[in-house]
Amino acid sequence: MRTITTFAASAAITLSAFAAQAADDVTLQLKWVTQAQFAGYYVALDKGFYEEEDLNVTIKPGGPDIAPTQVLAGGGADVTVEWMPAALAAREKGLAMVNIAQPFKSSGMMLTCRKDAGVSSTDDFPGKTLGVWFFGNEFPFLSWMSQLGIPTDGSDGGVTVLKQGFNVDPILQGQAACVSTMTYNEYWQIIDAGLTPEELQVFKYEDQGVATLEDGLYALEENLSDPAFQDKMVRFVRASMKGWKYAEANPDEAAEIVLDNDASGAQTEEHQKRMMGEIAKLTAGSNGALDPADYERTVASLLSGGSDPVISKAPEGAWTHAITDAALN
């Protein structure tokens, strides 16, 4: 009888220890496919930073048919990487997304133009066809054109907007004078296709004063009301920022980690290492906490979109420092 009792007690202790060691599950939805744009998260996973925080993190790649806001709304992820314009637009429509951290300090968005298409300054835009990404990515462009006083309906004195796919074919094939690019991706696709930097005129949204925040971390407001969920997000953000700072300091290694996690096999080492170098410039200066001034600049840009602004009023409750305050202190 003593043996049975001892076995039962031992089993209870073992089960209790297992329960105490069970990691908390967190699912992260990326905005796009596996690439160095998301290196910090893959580094945190690879280096065991999430494990150190007692988290079991699943990273779900995005793609052209995946809308992070919809995945979050449907419960397919606990937290998502999204650009602030899309998040604020979704919030105004009823999906209460909250920015809990902002790993990207700067914008990588640009309009890249061919000089031989007659573009050397913004004064040359009227009469031209400009490639623009949609699905929420067009908002900074529309705000910019509104501030310049340039119509986007193709009328006299305005520009013709070409709904650009996720490639740079329009500028290569002469369908558009300019196309949307990111400093870390599409710009280099143009270079790799044979055009030289000297043949291009680049307009960085940061330089034009219309840059909006990109690649923030968002969770649903209702979930953040749960202390247990908050605690998971604190640990997730802390580990993620550790991953980002490691990636900044070790860009080539970070790119290799991304490649190891690319199930599609579509990425190349050269492209990912180059991308990681550019991404490090965008995350530099951020400890993960959202800068309220950057937020206000983004909101002002979204409210100034002419007759059809992205959002109709300044949001309330769209961001919080509660998670980063706990994670970074």
C-alpha positions, 0 to 999 in steps of 0.5 A: 500500500505504501508503494502505491501511495508513493507512486501516486504522489510521485505521479502527481508531482510529475504532472504538476511539474509538467503543467508548470513547464508547459509553454504558452502558445502564441500565433503571429501572422506576418504581413507578407511572405517569409523574408528579412522584413520579418527577421526579428521574429525568426531570429527570436524563434531560432535563438530560443528567445521565445522559449526563454519567455516560456512561449511556443510561437507559431509564425504564419507567413502572409501573401497576396491572398492573406489579409492580416486584419482578417486573420486577426478578426477571425481568431487565426492569430493572436498578434499580427504585423500590419501597417498602421494605415490599414490597422486604423482603417480597420479600427474605424470600420469596427475591428478594434486593433491596437498597436502594442509595439512598433519595431519599425521606426522609419518608413521604407516606402518610395516612389521610384521613377524613370528619368527617361520618362520625364520625371525629375521632380514632383512637378513632373507628375501631372500627366504621368501614370504612376503605379500604386499598391492598393489593399490599404497601401495606397493611403500614403500616396493619396495623402501625398498627392492631395498635399501636392494638389494633384488630382488622381483621377486622370484628369488634366493636371492630374495623374493616372493611377495604375493599380500595381501588382506586387512586382515592378513590371509596369516601370520595366515595360513602359506602362508607368513612369513611376512605381511603388517600391520599398527600400529593401525589396522592389527597388532592388528588383528594378536594379536587378532587371538592368536599370541603374541608380543613375537612371532612376529618380527616387522619392522617399515618403519620409523625405516628402513628409507623408510617411506613415508607420509600417510593420507594427504589432497589433492585437485585438482590444478585447483580448488585451482586457485579459491579464493572462493575454497581456502577460503573453504579449509582454513576453512576446514583445520582449523576446521579439525586440531581442530578436530584432536587435540581434538581427540589426547587429548580425544582419548576415546571420539573420538573413541565413535564419530567414532562409532556413525558415523559407519553406517556399525556397523562393528567396536567394541569399544575396537578396535576403542579405541585402534586404536585411541590411536595409531593414536594419536601417528601418528598425534602428532607433526603436526599442519597440515602444511607439513614438506618439509623435510618429503616431500623430504624424501618421494620423494627420497624413491619413486625415488629409487624403482629400475628399476621401480620407483614409479615416474620418476622425482621429482614433481613440484607443488605437495604441498602448504603451502598457505592453512595451512598458512592462516588456522593456522595464 
